[in-house]
Amino acid sequence: MKKIGFILVLILTLTLLCSCGGYVKNYSATILITSCQGDEASMEFDTFKGTYNFKLRRDDDADHTLNLKASLAEGEMNVYIGVDGKKELLRTVKGGESCDETITLDDKYDNEKTIYVILESSDKCIDGDFEFEYN
């Protein structure tokens, strides 16, 4: 009886720990290179399909902007901003497009020290390069 109780407590603990993560990464990629340090993140890949996220933090007062540099040879990639488990579409980058822009975030993100940038492909994407900076 003690073993069954211990197993149930262990399963409950593992379930609680796994459900606190926020956003889930689920992807298939070849030659994927990512970097995320403080308020900057980048991702470069040969092929990518799925969802990937970056946690960006700032310590000081900010301009409430997100600098985005992106290019994609084929496919379609949606770029979302995520806070408190919710996500909002910022841009869609399609194959053959590139962009270099500063996105002014909505007022609801003014007091956010931490945001998530979520990349989600519609289908298989080829030869992508994405860079972000949270200001």
PEWOVEN-V801023 format. One record per residue. N is the residue number from 0. OMEGA is omega in whole degrees, 0 to 359 (NA if undefined). D_LAST is the distance of its C-alpha to the last C-alpha in Angstrom with 1 decimal. Layout:
N/OMEGA/D_LAST
N/OMEGA/D_LAST
This chain:
0/179/55.5
1/180/53.2
2/180/51.8
3/178/51.0
4/179/49.3
5/180/47.3
6/178/46.2
7/178/45.1
8/179/43.0
9/179/41.5
10/179/40.7
11/179/39.2
12/179/37.0
13/178/35.8
14/180/35.0
15/179/33.0
16/182/31.0
17/184/30.3
18/183/29.3
19/191/26.4
20/183/24.0
21/183/21.9
22/186/21.5
23/173/24.1
24/179/24.0
25/187/27.1
26/172/27.5
27/186/30.0
28/169/28.9
29/181/30.3
30/180/28.7
31/178/25.4
32/180/22.9
33/176/19.7
34/178/17.2
35/179/14.5
36/177/13.3
37/184/10.8
38/180/7.3
39/178/9.2
40/177/12.2
41/179/15.1
42/177/18.4
43/183/21.5
44/172/24.8
45/172/28.3
46/181/29.0
47/173/27.1
48/178/28.2
49/184/26.7
50/178/23.5
51/180/20.8
52/177/17.7
53/176/14.8
54/181/13.5
55/182/9.8
56/172/9.2
57/184/7.3
58/185/9.9
59/175/9.1
60/188/8.5
61/175/5.2
62/182/5.4
63/178/5.7
64/175/5.2
65/176/6.1
66/182/7.7
67/170/11.1
68/183/14.1
69/172/17.2
70/183/21.0
71/181/23.9
72/181/27.6
73/177/29.2
74/180/28.4
75/182/25.8
76/175/22.5
77/178/20.7
78/181/16.9
79/167/16.2
80/182/13.6
81/176/15.4
82/177/15.7
83/177/19.0
84/178/20.9
85/179/20.3
86/182/18.7
87/181/17.9
88/176/18.4
89/183/15.6
90/170/17.5
91/178/20.7
92/182/21.3
93/179/25.0
94/181/27.2
95/180/27.5
96/168/24.2
97/179/21.1
98/176/17.9
99/187/15.1
100/174/12.9
101/182/9.7
102/175/10.1
103/183/9.6
104/179/10.0
105/179/13.2
106/182/13.8
107/178/15.0
108/185/11.5
109/184/10.7
110/182/12.2
111/175/11.1
112/182/10.0
113/174/11.0
114/173/11.0
115/169/13.2
116/186/13.1
117/175/16.8
118/184/18.8
119/181/22.3
120/175/25.0
121/178/27.8
122/180/30.2
123/178/30.4
124/183/27.7
125/173/28.6
126/181/26.8
127/178/23.1
128/183/20.0
129/177/16.5
130/183/13.2
131/172/9.7
132/181/6.3
133/182/3.8
134/NA/0.0
